[in-house]
């Protein structure tokens, strides 16, 4: 969908159409487009911080009512990278306060 190698294959593994009921008349595409923009921004920020997409990535989704949802999907190494970044951000915030 976004041109990244393997993205569709990875997303397909996460997609379960039976996980919730599709409601007639709900515009799931609109919510997904909003989530997609936010996921793209988060993925760019993670990449700028040195987090590899294969380790941790934001994935666009919708809730049962079509609202935008962004999920983080990753392996342990990616979550550890996020933990380090959050600890650093917390430290900087305390220092600036």
N, C-alpha and C positions, 0 to 999 in steps of 0.2 A: 503494500500500500504506500509506503513512504520511500521506497527505493533501497532500503537497507537490506543487505544480504541476510536471508533467513528470517526476516521479520514475519512474513506471512505464515511461514511454517511454525514459528514459535507462538504466534498469536492463535493459530488454529488449535494448538494443543491446549491453550487456556480457554477456548470457547466451548461452552456447553449450552446448546440451545434448549435443553431440557431443564436447565437450572432455574428458570422462571418462565412464566406464561407470557407470551406476546399478546398485548392488548390491541384490539382493532382500533384504528383511528389515532394511535399514539405515534407521533413523529420522532422515532428513535434516531433517525439520521441527523436531525437538527441538534439534538443533545450530544451525539457522537462528534459532530463537527466542532462544537464548543470544546468538548473534552480533548479532541485531537490538537487543537491550537495550544491548549494549556500543556498537554503532554509533550508536544514539540518544544515548547519553551523550557520545560523542566529537563528534558533530555539534553538540550543545548547547554543548560547550566551545569548539569552533571558532567557532561563532556568537558566543559571549560575547567571544571575542578579535578579533572583527571580520572573520573570514574568511567570505566569501559562499558559500553552498551551491552556487551555480552554478560557483564556482571550484575548490572542494575539498570532498569529502564522503566520509564513511565509508559503506560498503555492506556489508550482511550477506551472508554466503555460507556454504557448508559445504565441507569437503574431501571426498575420495572415500569416506571412511569415516563421514561424517556429523558430523565434528567442527566446532565453530564456527570461522569465519574472518571477520575483518573486513578489508576492502580499502579503501585510500584511492584515490579516483578524482578526477582533477582536471586542470585546464589549467595551463599554465606560471605564470600569475599566482597561482594558488592555491598551487602548490608554493613559489613565492618567498615568499608570506606565511607558509607553514609554516617555511621556512628562517629568516625573520626572527624568528619566535616562538621557535624552538629556540635561535637565537643569543642572544636576550634571556634565556631561561631558563638557558642555560649561563653567561652573564655573572653573573646574580644568584646562581646556585649557587656560583660561584667566590668572589664577594664575601662570601657568608655563611659560607664554609668557613674 
